[in-house]
Each structure stands twice: as structure tokens, then as C-alpha cells.
Amino acid sequence: MAVPKKKTSKGKRNQRHATWKGKAAVAAQKALSIGKAVLSGRAQGFVYPIDDEADDSES
């Protein structure tokens, strides 16, 4: 079974945690930006399904 040879220092632990949190912050910002683009109708970089239920139910 693999075990660590030495204890990880607080600095290294904090460095890894900061990297993880930074990546999460970038992903959250990107998701928020895409969501705002979809809601405002100016999304051009990707394809997403358009809800046609309102048109179908009127017929």
C-alpha cells in the first residue's frame, strides 16, 4: 500500500489548496458568464437546445 514518506508542510498544503480554489473560481466565473450570455440572447460560442414547448402547446 502506498503511503507518504514525510509529512506535507503547511506551505505546500496551502499552495495546493490555493491552486484548487483558483481553478474553481475560474470555472464558476466562466459558468456565470455563459449563463448570462444565454439569458441575454447573445450566446454565439456554443449550441444549446431552444425550448419549443410554448409553440407546440398552442397548436
mmCIF file as Biopython writes it, N, C-alpha, C and O atoms, coordinates in Angstrom:
data_model
#
loop_
_atom_site.group_PDB
_atom_site.id
_atom_site.type_symbol
_atom_site.label_atom_id
_atom_site.label_alt_id
_atom_site.label_comp_id
_atom_site.label_asym_id
_atom_site.label_entity_id
_atom_site.label_seq_id
_atom_site.pdbx_PDB_ins_code
_atom_site.Cartn_x
_atom_site.Cartn_y
_atom_site.Cartn_z
_atom_site.occupancy
_atom_site.B_iso_or_equiv
_atom_site.auth_seq_id
_atom_site.auth_asym_id
_atom_site.pdbx_PDB_model_num
ATOM 1   N N  . MET A ? 1  ? 0.840   -1.182 0.000   1.0 0.0 1  A 1 
ATOM 2   C CA . MET A ? 1  ? 0.000   0.000  0.000   1.0 0.0 1  A 1 
ATOM 3   C C  . MET A ? 1  ? 0.886   1.245  0.000   1.0 0.0 1  A 1 
ATOM 4   O O  . MET A ? 1  ? 1.865   1.311  0.743   1.0 0.0 1  A 1 
ATOM 5   N N  . ALA A ? 2  ? 0.552   2.212  -0.813  1.0 0.0 2  A 1 
ATOM 6   C CA . ALA A ? 2  ? 1.355   3.430  -0.928  1.0 0.0 2  A 1 
ATOM 7   C C  . ALA A ? 2  ? 1.062   4.365  0.242   1.0 0.0 2  A 1 
ATOM 8   O O  . ALA A ? 2  ? -0.092  4.654  0.560   1.0 0.0 2  A 1 
ATOM 9   N N  . VAL A ? 3  ? 2.129   4.824  0.865   1.0 0.0 3  A 1 
ATOM 10  C CA . VAL A ? 3  ? 1.997   5.780  1.973   1.0 0.0 3  A 1 
ATOM 11  C C  . VAL A ? 3  ? 2.986   6.914  1.753   1.0 0.0 3  A 1 
ATOM 12  O O  . VAL A ? 3  ? 4.033   6.704  1.140   1.0 0.0 3  A 1 
ATOM 13  N N  . PRO A ? 4  ? 2.675   8.118  2.244   1.0 0.0 4  A 1 
ATOM 14  C CA . PRO A ? 4  ? 3.623   9.221  2.107   1.0 0.0 4  A 1 
ATOM 15  C C  . PRO A ? 4  ? 4.859   8.996  2.978   1.0 0.0 4  A 1 
ATOM 16  O O  . PRO A ? 4  ? 4.757   8.468  4.085   1.0 0.0 4  A 1 
ATOM 17  N N  . LYS A ? 5  ? 6.025   9.400  2.472   1.0 0.0 5  A 1 
ATOM 18  C CA . LYS A ? 5  ? 7.266   9.203  3.220   1.0 0.0 5  A 1 
ATOM 19  C C  . LYS A ? 5  ? 7.445   10.244 4.309   1.0 0.0 5  A 1 
ATOM 20  O O  . LYS A ? 5  ? 7.962   9.938  5.384   1.0 0.0 5  A 1 
ATOM 21  N N  . LYS A ? 6  ? 7.028   11.454 4.044   1.0 0.0 6  A 1 
ATOM 22  C CA . LYS A ? 6  ? 7.189   12.543 5.015   1.0 0.0 6  A 1 
ATOM 23  C C  . LYS A ? 6  ? 5.888   13.323 5.115   1.0 0.0 6  A 1 
ATOM 24  O O  . LYS A ? 6  ? 5.029   13.245 4.237   1.0 0.0 6  A 1 
ATOM 25  N N  . LYS A ? 7  ? 5.760   14.069 6.189   1.0 0.0 7  A 1 
ATOM 26  C CA . LYS A ? 7  ? 4.580   14.919 6.371   1.0 0.0 7  A 1 
ATOM 27  C C  . LYS A ? 7  ? 4.651   16.089 5.396   1.0 0.0 7  A 1 
ATOM 28  O O  . LYS A ? 7  ? 5.712   16.684 5.203   1.0 0.0 7  A 1 
ATOM 29  N N  . THR A ? 8  ? 3.515   16.413 4.784   1.0 0.0 8  A 1 
ATOM 30  C CA . THR A ? 8  ? 3.449   17.558 3.874   1.0 0.0 8  A 1 
ATOM 31  C C  . THR A ? 8  ? 3.411   18.841 4.692   1.0 0.0 8  A 1 
ATOM 32  O O  . THR A ? 8  ? 2.652   18.954 5.655   1.0 0.0 8  A 1 
ATOM 33  N N  . SER A ? 9  ? 4.226   19.795 4.307   1.0 0.0 9  A 1 
ATOM 34  C CA . SER A ? 9  ? 4.303   21.050 5.055   1.0 0.0 9  A 1 
ATOM 35  C C  . SER A ? 9  ? 3.044   21.886 4.865   1.0 0.0 9  A 1 
ATOM 36  O O  . SER A ? 9  ? 2.297   21.704 3.903   1.0 0.0 9  A 1 
ATOM 37  N N  . LYS A ? 10 ? 2.823   22.805 5.799   1.0 0.0 10 A 1 
ATOM 38  C CA . LYS A ? 10 ? 1.655   23.688 5.722   1.0 0.0 10 A 1 
ATOM 39  C C  . LYS A ? 10 ? 1.722   24.564 4.481   1.0 0.0 10 A 1 
ATOM 40  O O  . LYS A ? 10 ? 0.699   24.844 3.857   1.0 0.0 10 A 1 
ATOM 41  N N  . GLY A ? 11 ? 2.913   24.991 4.126   1.0 0.0 11 A 1 
ATOM 42  C CA . GLY A ? 11 ? 3.062   25.836 2.940   1.0 0.0 11 A 1 
ATOM 43  C C  . GLY A ? 11 ? 2.673   25.111 1.665   1.0 0.0 11 A 1 
ATOM 44  O O  . GLY A ? 11 ? 1.965   25.659 0.820   1.0 0.0 11 A 1 
ATOM 45  N N  . LYS A ? 12 ? 3.139   23.871 1.527   1.0 0.0 12 A 1 
ATOM 46  C CA . LYS A ? 12 ? 2.802   23.077 0.338   1.0 0.0 12 A 1 
ATOM 47  C C  . LYS A ? 12 ? 1.301   22.775 0.311   1.0 0.0 12 A 1 
ATOM 48  O O  . LYS A ? 12 ? 0.671   22.828 -0.745  1.0 0.0 12 A 1 
ATOM 49  N N  . ARG A ? 13 ? 0.735   22.458 1.476   1.0 0.0 13 A 1 
ATOM 50  C CA . ARG A ? 13 ? -0.699  22.192 1.561   1.0 0.0 13 A 1 
ATOM 51  C C  . ARG A ? 13 ? -1.501  23.430 1.153   1.0 0.0 13 A 1 
ATOM 52  O O  . ARG A ? 13 ? -2.458  23.330 0.385   1.0 0.0 13 A 1 
ATOM 53  N N  . ASN A ? 14 ? -1.111  24.584 1.665   1.0 0.0 14 A 1 
ATOM 54  C CA . ASN A ? 14 ? -1.815  25.824 1.341   1.0 0.0 14 A 1 
ATOM 55  C C  . ASN A ? 14 ? -1.661  26.180 -0.134  1.0 0.0 14 A 1 
ATOM 56  O O  . ASN A ? 14 ? -2.586  26.706 -0.752  1.0 0.0 14 A 1 
ATOM 57  N N  . GLN A ? 15 ? -0.490  25.893 -0.691  1.0 0.0 15 A 1 
ATOM 58  C CA . GLN A ? 15 ? -0.245  26.162 -2.108  1.0 0.0 15 A 1 
ATOM 59  C C  . GLN A ? 15 ? -1.176  25.318 -2.979  1.0 0.0 15 A 1 
ATOM 60  O O  . GLN A ? 15 ? -1.763  25.821 -3.937  1.0 0.0 15 A 1 
ATOM 61  N N  . ARG A ? 16 ? -1.306  24.047 -2.645  1.0 0.0 16 A 1 
ATOM 62  C CA . ARG A ? 16 ? -2.191  23.161 -3.411  1.0 0.0 16 A 1 
ATOM 63  C C  . ARG A ? 16 ? -3.648  23.575 -3.247  1.0 0.0 16 A 1 
ATOM 64  O O  . ARG A ? 16 ? -4.422  23.545 -4.204  1.0 0.0 16 A 1 
ATOM 65  N N  . HIS A ? 17 ? -4.012  23.959 -2.038  1.0 0.0 17 A 1 
ATOM 66  C CA . HIS A ? 17 ? -5.389  24.390 -1.786  1.0 0.0 17 A 1 
ATOM 67  C C  . HIS A ? 17 ? -5.706  25.657 -2.578  1.0 0.0 17 A 1 
ATOM 68  O O  . HIS A ? 17 ? -6.795  25.783 -3.139  1.0 0.0 17 A 1 
ATOM 69  N N  . ALA A ? 18 ? -4.763  26.590 -2.627  1.0 0.0 18 A 1 
ATOM 70  C CA . ALA A ? 18 ? -4.969  27.839 -3.364  1.0 0.0 18 A 1 
ATOM 71  C C  . ALA A ? 18 ? -5.125  27.570 -4.857  1.0 0.0 18 A 1 
ATOM 72  O O  . ALA A ? 18 ? -5.941  28.213 -5.517  1.0 0.0 18 A 1 
ATOM 73  N N  . THR A ? 19 ? -4.359  26.633 -5.392  1.0 0.0 19 A 1 
ATOM 74  C CA . THR A ? 19 ? -4.472  26.271 -6.806  1.0 0.0 19 A 1 
ATOM 75  C C  . THR A ? 19 ? -5.850  25.685 -7.087  1.0 0.0 19 A 1 
ATOM 76  O O  . THR A ? 19 ? -6.489  26.026 -8.083  1.0 0.0 19 A 1 
ATOM 77  N N  . TRP A ? 20 ? -6.300  24.804 -6.204  1.0 0.0 20 A 1 
ATOM 78  C CA . TRP A ? 20 ? -7.601  24.163 -6.364  1.0 0.0 20 A 1 
ATOM 79  C C  . TRP A ? 20 ? -8.717  25.201 -6.312  1.0 0.0 20 A 1 
ATOM 80  O O  . TRP A ? 20 ? -9.634  25.176 -7.134  1.0 0.0 20 A 1 
ATOM 81  N N  . LYS A ? 21 ? -8.638  26.119 -5.337  1.0 0.0 21 A 1 
ATOM 82  C CA . LYS A ? 21 ? -9.653  27.161 -5.203  1.0 0.0 21 A 1 
ATOM 83  C C  . LYS A ? 21 ? -9.624  28.110 -6.398  1.0 0.0 21 A 1 
ATOM 84  O O  . LYS A ? 21 ? -10.672 28.577 -6.844  1.0 0.0 21 A 1 
ATOM 85  N N  . GLY A ? 22 ? -8.426  28.399 -6.920  1.0 0.0 22 A 1 
ATOM 86  C CA . GLY A ? 22 ? -8.309  29.282 -8.077  1.0 0.0 22 A 1 
ATOM 87  C C  . GLY A ? 22 ? -8.960  28.690 -9.307  1.0 0.0 22 A 1 
ATOM 88  O O  . GLY A ? 22 ? -9.652  29.389 -10.047 1.0 0.0 22 A 1 
ATOM 89  N N  . LYS A ? 23 ? -8.742  27.396 -9.530  1.0 0.0 23 A 1 
ATOM 90  C CA . LYS A ? 23 ? -9.365  26.727 -10.675 1.0 0.0 23 A 1 
ATOM 91  C C  . LYS A ? 23 ? -10.885 26.721 -10.534 1.0 0.0 23 A 1 
ATOM 92  O O  . LYS A ? 23 ? -11.606 26.910 -11.514 1.0 0.0 23 A 1 
ATOM 93  N N  . ALA A ? 24 ? -11.366 26.503 -9.309  1.0 0.0 24 A 1 
ATOM 94  C CA . ALA A ? 24 ? -12.812 26.503 -9.077  1.0 0.0 24 A 1 
ATOM 95  C C  . ALA A ? 24 ? -13.397 27.887 -9.328  1.0 0.0 24 A 1 
ATOM 96  O O  . ALA A ? 24 ? -14.491 28.004 -9.880  1.0 0.0 24 A 1 
ATOM 97  N N  . ALA A ? 25 ? -12.683 28.934 -8.928  1.0 0.0 25 A 1 
ATOM 98  C CA . ALA A ? 25 ? -13.168 30.304 -9.127  1.0 0.0 25 A 1 
ATOM 99  C C  . ALA A ? 25 ? -13.258 30.638 -10.613 1.0 0.0 25 A 1 
ATOM 100 O O  . ALA A ? 25 ? -14.211 31.285 -11.047 1.0 0.0 25 A 1 
ATOM 101 N N  . VAL A ? 26 ? -12.276 30.203 -11.387 1.0 0.0 26 A 1 
ATOM 102 C CA . VAL A ? 26 ? -12.287 30.449 -12.833 1.0 0.0 26 A 1 
ATOM 103 C C  . VAL A ? 26 ? -13.455 29.703 -13.480 1.0 0.0 26 A 1 
ATOM 104 O O  . VAL A ? 26 ? -14.142 30.255 -14.339 1.0 0.0 26 A 1 
ATOM 105 N N  . ALA A ? 27 ? -13.682 28.452 -13.071 1.0 0.0 27 A 1 
ATOM 106 C CA . ALA A ? 27 ? -14.788 27.673 -13.632 1.0 0.0 27 A 1 
ATOM 107 C C  . ALA A ? 27 ? -16.136 28.295 -13.279 1.0 0.0 27 A 1 
ATOM 108 O O  . ALA A ? 27 ? -17.044 28.325 -14.110 1.0 0.0 27 A 1 
ATOM 109 N N  . ALA A ? 28 ? -16.266 28.791 -12.051 1.0 0.0 28 A 1 
ATOM 110 C CA . ALA A ? 28 ? -17.522 29.424 -11.632 1.0 0.0 28 A 1 
ATOM 111 C C  . ALA A ? 28 ? -17.771 30.710 -12.409 1.0 0.0 28 A 1 
ATOM 112 O O  . ALA A ? 28 ? -18.901 30.990 -12.808 1.0 0.0 28 A 1 
ATOM 113 N N  . GLN A ? 29 ? -16.723 31.489 -12.623 1.0 0.0 29 A 1 
ATOM 114 C CA . GLN A ? 29 ? -16.858 32.742 -13.368 1.0 0.0 29 A 1 
ATOM 115 C C  . GLN A ? 29 ? -17.257 32.468 -14.818 1.0 0.0 29 A 1 
ATOM 116 O O  . GLN A ? 29 ? -18.085 33.179 -15.388 1.0 0.0 29 A 1 
ATOM 117 N N  . LYS A ? 30 ? -16.653 31.422 -15.413 1.0 0.0 30 A 1 
ATOM 118 C CA . LYS A ? 30 ? -16.977 31.063 -16.791 1.0 0.0 30 A 1 
ATOM 119 C C  . LYS A ? 30 ? -18.427 30.591 -16.906 1.0 0.0 30 A 1 
ATOM 120 O O  . LYS A ? 30 ? -19.126 30.948 -17.855 1.0 0.0 30 A 1 
ATOM 121 N N  . ALA A ? 31 ? -18.878 29.787 -15.933 1.0 0.0 31 A 1 
ATOM 122 C CA . ALA A ? 31 ? -20.257 29.301 -15.950 1.0 0.0 31 A 1 
ATOM 123 C C  . ALA A ? 31 ? -21.241 30.453 -15.802 1.0 0.0 31 A 1 
ATOM 124 O O  . ALA A ? 31 ? -22.272 30.476 -16.475 1.0 0.0 31 A 1 
ATOM 125 N N  . LEU A ? 32 ? -20.938 31.402 -14.934 1.0 0.0 32 A 1 
ATOM 126 C CA . LEU A ? 32 ? -21.809 32.561 -14.751 1.0 0.0 32 A 1 
ATOM 127 C C  . LEU A ? 32 ? -21.875 33.393 -16.023 1.0 0.0 32 A 1 
ATOM 128 O O  . LEU A ? 32 ? -22.944 33.872 -16.401 1.0 0.0 32 A 1 
ATOM 129 N N  . SER A ? 33 ? -20.729 33.566 -16.687 1.0 0.0 33 A 1 
ATOM 130 C CA . SER A ? 33 ? -20.681 34.341 -17.916 1.0 0.0 33 A 1 
ATOM 131 C C  . SER A ? 33 ? -21.505 33.675 -19.018 1.0 0.0 33 A 1 
ATOM 132 O O  . SER A ? 33 ? -22.241 34.347 -19.740 1.0 0.0 33 A 1 
ATOM 133 N N  . ILE A ? 34 ? -21.380 32.355 -19.145 1.0 0.0 34 A 1 
ATOM 134 C CA . ILE A ? 34 ? -22.146 31.632 -20.160 1.0 0.0 34 A 1 
ATOM 135 C C  . ILE A ? 34 ? -23.637 31.716 -19.859 1.0 0.0 34 A 1 
ATOM 136 O O  . ILE A ? 34 ? -24.446 31.902 -20.768 1.0 0.0 34 A 1 
ATOM 137 N N  . GLY A ? 35 ? -24.000 31.580 -18.589 1.0 0.0 35 A 1 
ATOM 138 C CA . GLY A ? 35 ? -25.405 31.685 -18.205 1.0 0.0 35 A 1 
ATOM 139 C C  . GLY A ? 35 ? -25.988 33.043 -18.527 1.0 0.0 35 A 1 
ATOM 140 O O  . GLY A ? 35 ? -27.113 33.142 -19.017 1.0 0.0 35 A 1 
ATOM 141 N N  . LYS A ? 36 ? -25.228 34.095 -18.252 1.0 0.0 36 A 1 
ATOM 142 C CA . LYS A ? 36 ? -25.692 35.446 -18.566 1.0 0.0 36 A 1 
ATOM 143 C C  . LYS A ? 36 ? -25.834 35.633 -20.075 1.0 0.0 36 A 1 
ATOM 144 O O  . LYS A ? 36 ? -26.770 36.286 -20.536 1.0 0.0 36 A 1 
ATOM 145 N N  . ALA A ? 37 ? -24.903 35.059 -20.844 1.0 0.0 37 A 1 
ATOM 146 C CA . ALA A ? 37 ? -24.962 35.182 -22.299 1.0 0.0 37 A 1 
ATOM 147 C C  . ALA A ? 37 ? -26.198 34.481 -22.851 1.0 0.0 37 A 1 
ATOM 148 O O  . ALA A ? 37 ? -26.854 34.994 -23.758 1.0 0.0 37 A 1 
ATOM 149 N N  . VAL A ? 38 ? -26.515 33.313 -22.309 1.0 0.0 38 A 1 
ATOM 150 C CA . VAL A ? 38 ? -27.687 32.573 -22.775 1.0 0.0 38 A 1 
ATOM 151 C C  . VAL A ? 38 ? -28.957 33.351 -22.453 1.0 0.0 38 A 1 
ATOM 152 O O  . VAL A ? 38 ? -29.848 33.463 -23.295 1.0 0.0 38 A 1 
ATOM 153 N N  . LEU A ? 39 ? -29.042 33.886 -21.248 1.0 0.0 39 A 1 
ATOM 154 C CA . LEU A ? 39 ? -30.250 34.612 -20.851 1.0 0.0 39 A 1 
ATOM 155 C C  . LEU A ? 39 ? -30.434 35.906 -21.633 1.0 0.0 39 A 1 
ATOM 156 O O  . LEU A ? 39 ? -31.562 36.313 -21.912 1.0 0.0 39 A 1 
ATOM 157 N N  . SER A ? 40 ? -29.323 36.554 -21.989 1.0 0.0 40 A 1 
ATOM 158 C CA . SER A ? 40 ? -29.441 37.814 -22.717 1.0 0.0 40 A 1 
ATOM 159 C C  . SER A ? 40 ? -29.612 37.600 -24.220 1.0 0.0 40 A 1 
ATOM 160 O O  . SER A ? 40 ? -29.956 38.538 -24.939 1.0 0.0 40 A 1 
ATOM 161 N N  . GLY A ? 41 ? -29.374 36.374 -24.704 1.0 0.0 41 A 1 
ATOM 162 C CA . GLY A ? 41 ? -29.557 36.071 -26.118 1.0 0.0 41 A 1 
ATOM 163 C C  . GLY A ? 41 ? -28.354 36.376 -26.983 1.0 0.0 41 A 1 
ATOM 164 O O  . GLY A ? 41 ? -28.475 36.390 -28.208 1.0 0.0 41 A 1 
ATOM 165 N N  . ARG A ? 42 ? -27.201 36.621 -26.393 1.0 0.0 42 A 1 
ATOM 166 C CA . ARG A ? 42 ? -26.019 36.933 -27.188 1.0 0.0 42 A 1 
ATOM 167 C C  . ARG A ? 42 ? -24.993 35.800 -27.187 1.0 0.0 42 A 1 
ATOM 168 O O  . ARG A ? 42 ? -23.818 36.036 -27.470 1.0 0.0 42 A 1 
ATOM 169 N N  . ALA A ? 43 ? -25.412 34.595 -26.878 1.0 0.0 43 A 1 
ATOM 170 C CA . ALA A ? 43 ? -24.509 33.449 -26.864 1.0 0.0 43 A 1 
ATOM 171 C C  . ALA A ? 43 ? -24.230 33.004 -28.295 1.0 0.0 43 A 1 
ATOM 172 O O  . ALA A ? 43 ? -25.163 32.698 -29.037 1.0 0.0 43 A 1 
ATOM 173 N N  . GLN A ? 44 ? -22.952 32.962 -28.695 1.0 0.0 44 A 1 
ATOM 174 C CA . GLN A ? 44 ? -22.587 32.575 -30.051 1.0 0.0 44 A 1 
ATOM 175 C C  . GLN A ? 44 ? -21.554 31.461 -30.090 1.0 0.0 44 A 1 
ATOM 176 O O  . GLN A ? 44 ? -21.345 30.866 -31.147 1.0 0.0 44 A 1 
ATOM 177 N N  . GLY A ? 45 ? -20.909 31.161 -28.986 1.0 0.0 45 A 1 
ATOM 178 C CA . GLY A ? 45 ? -19.802 30.223 -28.992 1.0 0.0 45 A 1 
ATOM 179 C C  . GLY A ? 45 ? -20.180 28.765 -28.852 1.0 0.0 45 A 1 
ATOM 180 O O  . GLY A ? 45 ? -19.303 27.904 -28.923 1.0 0.0 45 A 1 
ATOM 181 N N  . PHE A ? 46 ? -21.446 28.455 -28.658 1.0 0.0 46 A 1 
ATOM 182 C CA . PHE A ? 46 ? -21.853 27.077 -28.495 1.0 0.0 46 A 1 
ATOM 183 C C  . PHE A ? 46 ? -23.317 26.921 -28.903 1.0 0.0 46 A 1 
ATOM 184 O O  . PHE A ? 46 ? -24.040 27.903 -29.068 1.0 0.0 46 A 1 
ATOM 185 N N  . VAL A ? 47 ? -23.740 25.657 -29.062 1.0 0.0 47 A 1 
ATOM 186 C CA . VAL A ? 47 ? -25.109 25.369 -29.472 1.0 0.0 47 A 1 
ATOM 187 C C  . VAL A ? 47 ? -25.842 24.792 -28.269 1.0 0.0 47 A 1 
ATOM 188 O O  . VAL A ? 47 ? -25.297 23.942 -27.564 1.0 0.0 47 A 1 
ATOM 189 N N  . TYR A ? 48 ? -27.050 25.235 -28.028 1.0 0.0 48 A 1 
ATOM 190 C CA . TYR A ? 48 ? -27.850 24.719 -26.929 1.0 0.0 48 A 1 
ATOM 191 C C  . TYR A ? 48 ? -29.294 24.570 -27.400 1.0 0.0 48 A 1 
ATOM 192 O O  . TYR A ? 48 ? -29.729 25.304 -28.287 1.0 0.0 48 A 1 
ATOM 193 N N  . PRO A ? 49 ? -30.040 23.634 -26.822 1.0 0.0 49 A 1 
ATOM 194 C CA . PRO A ? 49 ? -31.421 23.408 -27.269 1.0 0.0 49 A 1 
ATOM 195 C C  . PRO A ? 49 ? -32.321 24.577 -26.888 1.0 0.0 49 A 1 
ATOM 196 O O  . PRO A ? 49 ? -32.213 25.130 -25.793 1.0 0.0 49 A 1 
ATOM 197 N N  . ILE A ? 50 ? -33.206 24.943 -27.807 1.0 0.0 50 A 1 
ATOM 198 C CA . ILE A ? 50 ? -34.162 26.017 -27.563 1.0 0.0 50 A 1 
ATOM 199 C C  . ILE A ? 50 ? -35.489 25.377 -27.185 1.0 0.0 50 A 1 
ATOM 200 O O  . ILE A ? 50 ? -35.927 24.426 -27.831 1.0 0.0 50 A 1 
ATOM 201 N N  . ASP A ? 51 ? -36.122 25.887 -26.153 1.0 0.0 51 A 1 
ATOM 202 C CA . ASP A ? 51 ? -37.371 25.334 -25.644 1.0 0.0 51 A 1 
ATOM 203 C C  . ASP A ? 51 ? -38.515 25.701 -26.580 1.0 0.0 51 A 1 
ATOM 204 O O  . ASP A ? 51 ? -38.890 26.870 -26.669 1.0 0.0 51 A 1 
ATOM 205 N N  . ASP A ? 52 ? -39.076 24.706 -27.282 1.0 0.0 52 A 1 
ATOM 206 C CA . ASP A ? 52 ? -40.179 24.937 -28.218 1.0 0.0 52 A 1 
ATOM 207 C C  . ASP A ? 52 ? -41.518 24.477 -27.645 1.0 0.0 52 A 1 
ATOM 208 O O  . ASP A ? 52 ? -42.489 24.362 -28.392 1.0 0.0 52 A 1 
ATOM 209 N N  . GLU A ? 53 ? -41.594 24.213 -26.350 1.0 0.0 53 A 1 
ATOM 210 C CA . GLU A ? 53 ? -42.827 23.709 -25.754 1.0 0.0 53 A 1 
ATOM 211 C C  . GLU A ? 53 ? -43.947 24.740 -25.841 1.0 0.0 53 A 1 
ATOM 212 O O  . GLU A ? 53 ? -45.106 24.365 -26.018 1.0 0.0 53 A 1 
ATOM 213 N N  . ALA A ? 54 ? -43.635 26.018 -25.724 1.0 0.0 54 A 1 
ATOM 214 C CA . ALA A ? 54 ? -44.662 27.058 -25.784 1.0 0.0 54 A 1 
ATOM 215 C C  . ALA A ? 54 ? -45.310 27.088 -27.171 1.0 0.0 54 A 1 
ATOM 216 O O  . ALA A ? 54 ? -46.520 27.285 -27.283 1.0 0.0 54 A 1 
ATOM 217 N N  . ASP A ? 55 ? -44.518 26.895 -28.222 1.0 0.0 55 A 1 
ATOM 218 C CA . ASP A ? 55 ? -45.048 26.893 -29.583 1.0 0.0 55 A 1 
ATOM 219 C C  . ASP A ? 55 ? -45.880 25.638 -29.853 1.0 0.0 55 A 1 
ATOM 220 O O  . ASP A ? 55 ? -46.906 25.708 -30.531 1.0 0.0 55 A 1 
ATOM 221 N N  . ASP A ? 56 ? -45.443 24.491 -29.326 1.0 0.0 56 A 1 
ATOM 222 C CA . ASP A ? 56 ? -46.135 23.233 -29.570 1.0 0.0 56 A 1 
ATOM 223 C C  . ASP A ? 56 ? -47.474 23.165 -28.841 1.0 0.0 56 A 1 
ATOM 224 O O  . ASP A ? 56 ? -48.422 22.579 -29.365 1.0 0.0 56 A 1 
ATOM 225 N N  . SER A ? 57 ? -47.573 23.734 -27.676 1.0 0.0 57 A 1 
ATOM 226 C CA . SER A ? 57 ? -48.799 23.620 -26.893 1.0 0.0 57 A 1 
ATOM 227 C C  . SER A ? 57 ? -49.930 24.485 -27.456 1.0 0.0 57 A 1 
ATOM 228 O O  . SER A ? 57 ? -51.100 24.217 -27.180 1.0 0.0 57 A 1 
ATOM 229 N N  . GLU A ? 58 ? -49.604 25.510 -28.235 1.0 0.0 58 A 1 
ATOM 230 C CA . GLU A ? 58 ? -50.622 26.385 -28.807 1.0 0.0 58 A 1 
ATOM 231 C C  . GLU A ? 58 ? -51.351 25.724 -29.976 1.0 0.0 58 A 1 
ATOM 232 O O  . GLU A ? 58 ? -52.502 26.063 -30.248 1.0 0.0 58 A 1 
ATOM 233 N N  . SER A ? 59 ? -50.707 24.795 -30.667 1.0 0.0 59 A 1 
ATOM 234 C CA . SER A ? 59 ? -51.300 24.155 -31.848 1.0 0.0 59 A 1 
ATOM 235 C C  . SER A ? 59 ? -52.392 23.180 -31.479 1.0 0.0 59 A 1 
ATOM 236 O O  . SER A ? 59 ? -52.989 22.560 -32.358 1.0 0.0 59 A 1 
#
